[in-house]
Amino acid sequence: MPSFVIDTNVPIAANGRTHAQPSCVIACLDMLAEIRNRGTVVLDDSMRILSEYMAHLNMDGEPGAGDAFMKWVWSVQADQSYCERVTLSRVLGGDENDFSEFPEDRELRNFDRSDRKFVAVALASESNPHILNALDSDWANHYTALTRNGITIRFLCPEHVPQP
């Protein structure tokens, strides 16, 4: 089964309540459906990713497809056939976004601190997951350094974030 780390912007775009073009919304809808049918979501065991999802998506699963995905992820988070949980190690003396799993690479110093958990989770996973991105240009801006450090990024909305 393919594994994925899903940036919060993907289910947000699937809800259709952003500046996303219709083709982007459809790409996100299709990807979330594919993951539910035959994929694995990779999360951290301290709920950093789930907490971010809960801050931006509706736990009731309505009214959008991204909200439905949030409800599904919440319901399967303990089921290893749908979800892999990894442990992240905080860097002593660092802030809440400093993880020892995040690459020490000068070119990643300015990478969005709130997105570092996605990178750290991908690198801590044993399943070599792809990180899914819809609308965040920071992933494209740091593409070379991220891929050099073992990260695979799938850009679902090239009309918003052209692939490097």
N, C-alpha and C positions, 0 to 999 in steps of 0.2 A: 504494500500500500504506500502511495506517495505521502510524504509528510510536509507540512507547511507551518511556518510562523506567519501570522497574519497581522499586518499593520492595521491599526484601528480605522484608518481611512478607507479600507476596503469595504467593511460592512456599512460604514457611514455613507459611502458612495452608492452602495446597493440600495440604501433607503431612498435615494433619489432626491434628497433634500439638500444638495450641495450644488456647486457650479458645474458639476460633472455633465459632460455631453451624454446624450442617450446611449451612444455606443459604449461609453465607459460604464454606465449603470448596468447595461446588459452583460458586459464582460465580467463585472463583479458578481452579478446575480448568478451567471453560469458557473463561475469559479466556486462560489460558496455552495452551490448545489452539488457540484462535483465532489467537493470535500466531504459534504454530508453523506454522499452515496458511496465514496470509495477512497477516502483520504483520512489522514491523521493530523490533528492539530497539536502543535507543540506549545506548551505553556510552562511558566515557571511555577514552582511549588509554593511560592510566597504570594501568589495572586497579584503580582504587579500588572501583568497583562490583563487578566480578568477585571481588575479594578479600573483600569483605563477603559475597557469595553463598557463597564457598568456606568462610568461617568458620561459616556457619549451615546449609549444605546439603551433601549427600553427592555428591561428584564421580563416584561409581560409577553414579549415576542410580537408586539404590534406597535405601530401600524405598518412598518416596512419589513422588507426581506432581511435587511441587516439586523433588525431587532429580533426577527425569528431566528437568525443565526446565533445571536447572543443567547437567547433562551436555550437553544440546542446545545451550545458549547457548555453552558452552565450545567445542563442536565447530564452531559457525558464526561465531564471533567475527570471523574474517577474511573472511567471505563477505559482500560488500556487498549482496547481494540479501536477506539476513536481518538484517544488523547494520550500523548506522552508528557509526563511532568518531569522537569529537570530542576536541579538545584543550582542557584546562582550564589556566588561568593562575593559579598560586598568587600570593597577595598577599605582597610582600616584607615581612618582619617579622611576618607573621601565622602562625597555626598551620596544621596540615595540612588544616584544613577552611575556610580562607579563600581564596576564589577571586574573581578580578576579575569573573567572569561572574555571581556572586551579587549580587542587587540591593542597592544601598545605600538601605535603607528602614528608618527608625527602628522601624517596627512589626514588622520581621523580626529585630531584635536578639536576641530570645529563641528564635528558631526553632532546633530541634534541630540542633546543629552537625554531627552525623554524617549528617544528611539533606541538608545543604547541597549535597553533590555531585550529588544527583538534580536539584535546582533548577538548578544551574550547567550540568549536562549538557543539560537541556531547553532552556535559553536559548542554549546554544552550538550546538545542532542547527539545521540548515537545514530540517528537516522538521516543525517545530512539533509535537513529540510531546506526547501526554497523559502525565501522571504517574499511575501506578496505585497505589492505596493500599487496603489491606484493614483493618488493625487499629490504625493509628497516629493518635491524636486530634490530634497536633500539626498535621497537614495541615488539619484542620477549624478548629482554633484560629487559624490564620494564613491562612485561606482568602481573606479580603478583600484582604489585602496581597499575597498571592501572585498572585491573579488580576489585581490592579491592575498588577502587574509582568510580565504576559504569560504566566503559568503556567496551564495547564488541568489540573485534577485530576479523576480519575475515582475515585469512592468505590465500591468493589466490595461493601462490607459495611455498608450503612446501619444494620443492626441493632446493629452495634458502634460505628460512627463515623457518627452522623447528619450528612447533608450540611447545610451552613449555608444 
